[in-house]
Amino acid sequence: MTKQILIIKQDGDKEMFDASKLRNSLEHSGAGKDETEKVIKHIEKELKDGMTTSEIYRHAFKILKQFEKPIAARYSMKRALLALGPSGYPFEDFIAEIFRAKGYDVKVGEIIQGACVKHEVDIIAQKDDKKIGAEIKFHNELGNRSDIKVALYVHSRFEDIRKIKRENDSVLIDEDWIITNTKFTSDAIQYGNCVGMKMVSWNYPKQGNLRNLIDETGVHPVTALTVLSQEDKTRLIKNKIVLCRNIKKNREILISIGFDEKKIQNIMEESQSLCGL
């Protein structure tokens, strides 16, 4: 494709359409070479100046669903995390399960006394002698970012917790983390690196980002399943079913919230393909 097309990103910034970025995303989702090139050719035919990345995503997702639903589900993972809203609590539970899959003992929503005030810590994850305190920042829109104010606030809270002298001189939290489902501003990343606070977003850092953690642990949100409508996803989350791998053992809940036998079978089959149940 020779013509340059200006597209609009989620945060409102503009950039030239780059087919290699779309190709990498499709291949990462498990699409084969033939499927990838078919999607790209279709997108290139539809492209026009001012097209948004969301429009490009919808076109690509629609085509992928025709090939293989689990590939489409993996391609939609970033947006599947958005669907865990509107509150951030299901996202906290999701991140807690990622830590558990990595062998950590996890507590969610612990109240801890600091030198000045008490603090509610979203996640405390411990393995061996390392204890992580993680603040979980959920955003309902991909264009929203966690900024420098968030980084400053979170670091100061953990510093206040560390000021308390604990029994046997043990440090209650060894590492500070901020985990978000979208992105950080450059100032937030710069500050986090300066004070030694670990920053994890969808695509940051280059290794060990949220996308990598999902791939590594196989922990997938139920909202990634393509056979579910947005209403279906909302009903599942209200019934505390956040993880794809928990679908199978909650068949009775699926029945109780009104799914018929055919729908349940479709959900089970896609869950098995996506999550390896």
NORTA-V176237 format. One record per residue. N is the residue number from 1. PHI is phi in radians with two decimals (999 if undefined). OMEGA is omega in degrees with one decimal (none if undefined). BURIAL is b if it has 16 or more other ideal C-beta (glycine too) atoms within 10 Angstrom, else e. Layout:
N PHI OMEGA BURIAL
N PHI OMEGA BURIAL
This chain:
1 999 -174.5 e
2 -1.70 -177.8 e
3 -1.25 178.6 e
4 -1.55 -178.0 e
5 -2.05 178.6 e
6 -1.56 179.5 e
7 -2.02 -177.2 b
8 -1.90 -179.3 b
9 -1.42 -177.4 e
10 -1.07 -178.1 b
11 -1.52 178.7 e
12 1.64 176.5 e
13 -1.18 179.1 e
14 -1.99 176.1 e
15 -2.68 177.1 e
16 -1.30 176.8 e
17 -1.06 -179.2 b
18 -2.17 -177.0 e
19 -1.09 -178.3 e
20 -1.16 177.5 e
21 -1.17 177.8 e
22 -1.13 180.0 b
23 -1.07 179.7 b
24 -1.08 -179.4 e
25 -1.14 179.8 b
26 -1.15 -179.5 b
27 -1.14 177.9 e
28 -1.09 -179.6 e
29 -1.36 178.0 b
30 1.80 178.4 e
31 -1.23 177.3 b
32 -1.32 -176.8 e
33 -1.07 -178.5 e
34 -1.11 179.9 e
35 -1.08 -179.2 b
36 -1.05 -178.0 b
37 -1.20 176.3 e
38 -1.12 179.4 b
39 -1.12 -177.6 b
40 -1.09 178.7 b
41 -1.07 178.7 e
42 -1.12 -178.6 e
43 -1.08 -178.2 b
44 -1.10 177.1 e
45 -1.21 -176.1 e
46 -1.55 -172.5 e
47 -1.08 172.5 b
48 -2.70 -179.6 e
49 -0.98 179.1 e
50 1.56 177.5 e
51 -1.15 -178.5 b
52 -1.62 176.4 e
53 -1.12 177.2 b
54 -1.17 177.9 e
55 -1.14 177.5 b
56 -1.09 178.5 b
57 -1.03 -177.2 b
58 -1.09 177.4 e
59 -1.09 -178.0 b
60 -1.12 -179.0 b
61 -1.10 -179.8 b
62 -1.05 180.0 e
63 -1.23 -179.3 b
64 -1.06 179.0 b
65 -1.05 179.8 b
66 -1.30 -179.8 e
67 -1.47 -177.0 b
68 -2.79 -174.0 b
69 -1.05 179.1 b
70 -1.04 176.5 b
71 -1.15 177.7 b
72 -1.08 179.6 b
73 -1.11 179.0 b
74 -1.17 177.9 b
75 -1.12 -176.5 b
76 -1.58 -169.2 b
77 -1.01 -179.3 b
78 -1.03 179.7 b
79 -1.33 175.5 b
80 -1.11 177.3 b
81 -1.19 175.9 b
82 -1.03 -176.9 b
83 -1.25 174.7 b
84 -1.35 179.7 b
85 -1.38 10.2 b
86 -1.44 176.3 e
87 -1.44 -178.9 e
88 -1.59 -173.3 b
89 -1.16 176.4 b
90 -1.06 177.9 b
91 -1.18 175.2 b
92 -1.05 179.0 b
93 -1.08 179.3 b
94 -1.10 178.8 b
95 -1.13 177.6 b
96 -1.03 179.8 b
97 -1.21 175.3 b
98 -1.12 177.4 b
99 -1.09 179.5 b
100 -1.08 178.6 e
101 -1.12 178.4 b
102 -1.62 173.5 e
103 1.62 -179.6 e
104 -1.59 164.7 b
105 -1.46 -170.1 e
106 -2.20 169.8 b
107 -2.14 -177.3 e
108 -2.04 175.2 b
109 1.21 179.3 e
110 -1.35 174.3 e
111 -1.66 -175.9 e
112 -2.21 179.2 b
113 -1.38 172.5 e
114 -1.74 179.4 b
115 -1.14 -176.6 e
116 -1.83 -176.1 e
117 -2.52 173.7 e
118 -1.45 -179.4 e
119 -2.31 170.7 b
120 -1.65 -179.3 e
121 -1.73 -175.0 b
122 -1.00 -178.3 b
123 -2.44 167.9 b
124 -2.06 -177.0 b
125 -2.13 -177.1 b
126 -2.22 173.9 e
127 -2.56 -175.4 e
128 1.00 -176.8 e
129 -1.73 -176.9 e
130 -1.80 178.1 e
131 -2.17 -177.3 b
132 -1.85 170.4 b
133 -1.92 -174.7 b
134 -2.14 170.9 b
135 -1.66 -175.8 b
136 -1.85 -178.4 b
137 -1.92 -179.1 b
138 -1.74 176.0 b
139 -2.14 -178.8 b
140 -1.47 -179.0 e
141 -2.29 -176.8 e
142 -1.12 -178.7 b
143 -1.30 -179.8 e
144 -1.40 -178.6 b
145 -2.21 171.7 b
146 -1.49 -170.2 b
147 -1.83 -176.1 e
148 -1.08 179.4 b
149 -1.08 177.7 e
150 -1.12 -179.0 b
151 -1.08 178.8 b
152 -1.09 -178.4 e
153 -1.08 -177.1 e
154 -1.14 -179.0 b
155 -1.10 -179.4 b
156 -1.14 178.2 e
157 -1.12 -179.1 b
158 -1.20 175.4 b
159 -1.12 178.2 e
160 -1.12 177.8 b
161 -1.11 -176.9 b
162 -1.24 -178.5 b
163 -1.25 179.2 e
164 -1.30 177.3 e
165 -1.38 -176.3 e
166 -1.61 177.9 e
167 -1.03 -178.2 e
168 1.07 177.9 e
169 1.05 -179.0 e
170 -1.33 176.4 e
171 -1.51 -175.9 e
172 -1.19 178.7 b
173 -2.30 -179.6 b
174 -1.55 -175.9 e
175 -2.23 174.5 e
176 -1.70 176.1 b
177 -2.23 163.3 b
178 -2.13 179.3 b
179 -2.15 178.9 b
180 -2.26 -179.8 b
181 -1.53 179.7 b
182 -2.04 -177.9 b
183 -2.39 171.0 b
184 -1.85 169.2 b
185 -1.30 -179.1 e
186 -1.11 178.4 e
187 -1.13 179.0 e
188 -1.10 178.8 b
189 -1.12 179.8 b
190 -1.07 179.4 e
191 -1.16 179.9 b
192 -1.02 178.3 b
193 -1.11 -178.1 e
194 -1.15 -176.2 e
195 -1.67 177.9 e
196 1.39 178.6 e
197 -1.69 -176.9 b
198 -1.42 -178.1 e
199 -1.97 -179.4 b
200 -2.23 174.9 b
201 -2.20 -178.0 b
202 -0.96 -176.7 b
203 -2.22 177.3 e
204 -2.31 -4.9 b
205 -1.24 -177.2 e
206 -1.06 175.0 e
207 -2.09 -179.0 e
208 1.59 177.0 e
209 -1.35 -175.1 b
210 -1.11 178.2 b
211 -1.07 177.4 b
212 -1.08 -177.5 e
213 -1.12 177.4 b
214 -1.14 178.7 b
215 -1.08 -175.3 e
216 -1.16 -174.4 e
217 -1.61 -175.9 e
218 1.25 177.5 e
219 -1.54 -176.7 b
220 -2.05 176.6 b
221 -1.29 179.6 b
222 -1.08 -179.0 b
223 -1.20 177.7 b
224 -1.40 -176.0 b
225 -1.17 -174.5 b
226 -1.36 -179.1 b
227 -1.41 -178.6 b
228 -1.74 171.2 b
229 -1.41 177.8 e
230 -1.08 177.3 e
231 -1.12 177.4 e
232 -1.05 -178.0 b
233 -1.10 179.5 b
234 -1.08 180.0 e
235 -1.13 179.1 b
236 -1.14 -179.2 b
237 -1.12 177.2 b
238 -1.08 177.9 e
239 -1.68 173.3 e
240 1.18 174.3 e
241 -1.73 -175.1 b
242 -1.83 -173.6 b
243 -1.80 175.9 b
244 -0.97 -174.6 b
245 -1.27 177.8 b
246 -1.61 -179.4 b
247 -1.04 -171.8 b
248 -1.01 -176.1 e
249 -1.46 -180.0 e
250 -2.05 -179.3 b
251 -1.00 -179.0 e
252 -1.09 177.6 e
253 -1.18 178.0 b
254 -1.03 178.5 b
255 -1.17 -175.2 e
256 -1.16 -179.0 e
257 -1.67 167.1 e
258 1.82 176.7 e
259 -1.35 177.0 b
260 -1.43 -172.8 e
261 -1.07 -179.8 e
262 -1.13 179.8 e
263 -1.12 179.2 e
264 -1.09 178.9 e
265 -1.08 178.3 e
266 -1.10 178.7 b
267 -1.13 -179.7 b
268 -1.08 -177.6 b
269 -1.15 179.7 e
270 -1.23 176.5 b
271 -1.03 -179.5 b
272 -1.14 -179.2 e
273 -1.21 -176.8 e
274 -1.35 -170.7 b
275 -1.78 178.6 b
276 1.20 -177.9 e
277 -1.30 none e
